[in-house]
Amino acid sequence: MRKISAKPPKESETLIRPDLRRIAELIEPNSRVLDLGCGDGSFLAYLEQLKQIRPLGVEIDANMVGECVARGIPVIHGDLNHDLDYLQDQSFDCVLMTRVLQELRHPEVILREVTRIGKRGLVGFINFGHIRNRMQLFFNGKMPFSKTLPYNWYNTPNIHLGTIRDFRDLCDSLNIEIIHSFPIGRSRSYLDVKLPNLLAHACIFEIRDRQQ
């Protein structure tokens, strides 16, 4: 049996983002969890300590893969732009993908893979339709710059920015069911829920294939 790291990750290292806090609440204890684009593995390590999950990560950055190994997190060095056919159908209880979708060449392909590999998926999506982004475009005539979008237009890894409505339309075209959505705003207010495309800077979508 693989040993859990003797040095559990600090909460400040993994849960500084509201979307990760929300995802942690949605993970079932003792579940098999795959994180696509897992970074340094700190979030999976936190979930392992908190929910006793059985984790696996996929990450393209070799340095981050090394960090995962150092934390005791099993990881595959792989590119999400390529086939994930080495992962079997419905082999995970939950597949995570947070703030990665907009960096991939073919978001529609990876969403199909999320629902093929996992019984359900939790996908974190950056909402380009947030009111601050709209205001920056309107008044400054320049691409938005914020904590959620901390890059200039010429060096950003984001190549497919969209809105919450765009994501919903894409899921519908792929026959993917959105089970629940969890807008991420300044607070879990009534307005955030009623007007997510305007007021949420990000959103967590719980999804699955409609054929399940």
C-alpha positions in Angstrom: 0.0 0.0 0.0 1.3 3.4 -0.9 2.2 5.6 2.1 0.7 9.0 2.6 3.2 11.8 2.6 4.5 12.5 6.1 4.2 16.2 5.4 0.5 16.9 4.5 0.1 20.1 2.4 -0.8 23.2 4.2 -4.4 24.4 3.6 -3.0 27.8 2.6 -1.1 26.2 -0.2 -4.1 24.4 -1.7 -7.3 26.1 -0.8 -6.5 29.8 -1.5 -8.8 29.6 -4.5 -12.6 29.5 -3.9 -13.1 27.1 -6.7 -10.8 24.5 -5.0 -12.6 25.0 -1.8 -15.9 24.2 -3.5 -14.5 21.2 -5.3 -13.2 19.8 -2.0 -16.8 20.0 -0.6 -18.1 17.9 -3.5 -15.6 15.0 -3.4 -16.9 11.8 -1.9 -14.7 10.1 0.8 -12.7 7.1 -0.4 -13.4 7.8 -4.0 -11.0 7.3 -7.0 -10.1 10.7 -8.2 -8.2 11.7 -11.4 -6.9 15.3 -11.8 -6.2 16.4 -15.3 -3.6 19.1 -15.2 -2.8 18.4 -11.6 0.1 20.8 -11.3 2.4 20.1 -8.3 -0.1 17.6 -6.8 -0.8 19.7 -3.7 -4.6 19.7 -4.2 -4.7 15.9 -4.7 -2.5 15.5 -1.6 -4.9 17.7 0.4 -7.9 15.6 -0.8 -6.1 12.5 0.1 -5.6 13.7 3.7 -9.1 15.2 3.9 -11.3 12.6 2.1 -8.9 9.6 1.9 -9.3 9.5 -1.8 -7.2 7.3 -4.2 -5.6 9.9 -6.4 -4.0 10.0 -9.8 -2.7 13.1 -11.7 -1.9 13.8 -15.3 0.6 16.7 -15.8 2.7 17.9 -18.8 5.3 20.0 -16.8 8.2 17.7 -15.9 9.1 19.9 -12.9 5.5 19.6 -11.6 5.6 15.9 -12.1 8.7 15.8 -9.8 6.7 17.8 -7.2 3.9 15.3 -7.3 6.4 12.4 -6.8 7.9 14.2 -3.9 4.5 14.5 -2.3 3.8 10.9 -2.8 1.1 11.5 -5.4 0.9 9.0 -8.3 1.2 10.9 -11.6 1.4 10.4 -15.3 3.6 12.7 -17.4 1.2 13.4 -20.2 -0.2 16.0 -22.6 -4.0 16.6 -22.4 -3.9 17.7 -26.1 -3.2 14.0 -27.0 -5.3 10.9 -26.6 -6.0 9.6 -23.1 -6.9 6.2 -24.3 -4.6 4.7 -21.7 -7.3 5.5 -19.2 -10.2 3.1 -19.2 -13.9 4.0 -19.4 -15.6 4.8 -16.1 -12.4 3.9 -14.2 -12.7 6.9 -11.8 -15.4 8.0 -9.5 -14.6 11.6 -10.3 -12.4 13.4 -12.9 -11.2 16.9 -12.0 -10.1 19.6 -14.4 -9.7 23.1 -13.0 -8.8 26.2 -15.1 -7.2 24.0 -17.8 -9.9 23.8 -20.4 -9.2 27.2 -21.9 -5.6 26.3 -22.5 -6.3 23.2 -24.6 -6.4 23.1 -28.4 -9.7 21.1 -28.5 -11.8 21.6 -25.4 -14.6 19.5 -26.9 -12.4 16.5 -27.1 -11.2 16.7 -23.5 -14.7 17.1 -22.2 -15.7 13.9 -23.9 -12.8 12.2 -22.3 -13.7 13.6 -18.8 -17.2 12.0 -19.1 -15.8 8.8 -20.6 -13.2 8.2 -18.0 -15.2 9.3 -15.0 -18.6 8.5 -13.6 -18.8 12.3 -13.1 -16.6 15.2 -13.8 -15.9 18.5 -11.9 -14.7 21.1 -14.4 -13.6 24.5 -13.3 -14.2 27.1 -16.0 -13.0 30.7 -16.2 -15.9 33.0 -17.1 -14.8 35.6 -19.6 -18.2 37.2 -19.4 -17.7 38.5 -15.9 -18.7 42.1 -15.5 -15.2 43.3 -14.7 -13.9 41.8 -18.0 -16.7 43.4 -19.9 -16.0 46.8 -18.3 -12.3 46.6 -19.0 -13.0 45.8 -22.7 -15.7 48.5 -22.9 -13.8 51.4 -21.2 -10.2 50.5 -21.9 -10.5 48.8 -25.2 -7.9 46.2 -24.0 -8.0 42.6 -23.1 -8.9 42.1 -19.4 -6.2 41.7 -16.7 -7.2 40.3 -13.3 -6.4 37.7 -10.7 -8.4 35.2 -12.8 -6.7 36.3 -16.0 -3.2 37.3 -14.9 -1.6 37.5 -18.3 -1.1 39.9 -21.1 -2.8 39.1 -24.5 0.6 38.2 -26.0 1.8 35.7 -23.4 -1.4 34.1 -22.1 -1.7 30.3 -22.1 -5.5 30.8 -22.6 -6.4 30.1 -26.2 -10.1 29.4 -25.9 -11.7 31.9 -23.5 -15.5 31.7 -23.2 -18.4 32.5 -21.0 -20.6 30.3 -18.8 -23.3 30.4 -21.4 -20.7 29.2 -24.0 -19.8 26.3 -21.8 -23.4 25.3 -21.4 -23.9 25.4 -25.1 -20.9 23.3 -25.7 -22.0 20.6 -23.2 -25.4 20.6 -24.9 -23.9 20.0 -28.3 -21.8 17.2 -27.0 -24.7 15.5 -25.2 -23.1 16.1 -21.9 -25.4 16.6 -18.9 -24.7 19.4 -16.5 -25.9 17.9 -13.2 -25.1 21.0 -11.1 -23.3 24.3 -11.5 -21.6 26.2 -8.8 -20.9 29.9 -9.7 -17.8 31.3 -8.0 -18.2 35.0 -7.1 -17.2 37.1 -4.2 -19.8 35.3 -2.1 -22.4 32.6 -2.6 -25.1 35.3 -2.9 -28.5 35.2 -4.5 -27.4 37.4 -7.4 -24.3 35.2 -8.1 -26.7 32.3 -8.5 -29.3 34.1 -10.6 -26.8 36.0 -12.8 -23.7 33.8 -13.0 -22.7 34.8 -16.5 -22.4 38.4 -15.3 -21.2 38.1 -11.7 -19.3 34.9 -11.4 -15.6 35.1 -12.3 -15.5 31.3 -12.6 -17.9 28.3 -12.2 -17.6 24.7 -11.3 -19.7 22.3 -13.4 -20.6 18.8 -12.4 -21.0 16.8 -15.6 -21.6 13.4 -16.9 -22.4 11.7 -20.2 -26.2 11.6 -20.8 -25.9 8.0 -21.9 -25.0 6.9 -18.4 
